[in-house]
Amino acid sequence: MSEELQVYDSHGVRFSYPANWELAEDNFPNEHRITIDNGSTSFWSLTLYFERPTPEQLVESASEAFREEYDEIDFYEAQACLCRGRTIARDVDFVCLEFVNSAFLRAFETDEFTALVLYQETNQSLRENRPILEQITNSLEYTGGHVEVENDGEDYFG
């Protein structure tokens, strides 16, 4: 991100995002959601689930929500690593209002919460905004205890 950055640092997570993007937070029972968007077609969100469902459950639940909402949809298993922990990843392409859109689901578990990262963009501006969305994702750090990892201590790409 070559532009000016803001840093979010709360709830045991830290990440950088473009200063000209809007940040909003929502609290729900047993979860906290942080969303940033560019005011147009891109958004990035991080939801912290304090009841700690598994990363697989979160990705499957989010996938099911997409299936229920959109008729034309494709899912792709993906590889990702977040906070050097076990990460489950899935990419989604879907049609909405005659536009092809892409969404990216990433989930990992810590000793405090399970996190779901979702970022989404229309394919018309994906080339421009996907690098920004991925830089936000790659800047994500867990500042609390530890991230759940595989037994061998290696990063897991799910």
Secondary structure, 3 states (H helix, E strand, C coil): CCCCEEEEEECCEEEEEECCCEEEEEEECCEEEEEEECCCCCEEEEEEECCCCCHHHHHHHHHHHHHHHCCCEEEEECCCCECCECEEEEEEEEEECCEEEEEEEEEEEECCCEEEEEEEEECCCHHHHHHHHHHHHHHCEECCCCECCCCCCCCCEC
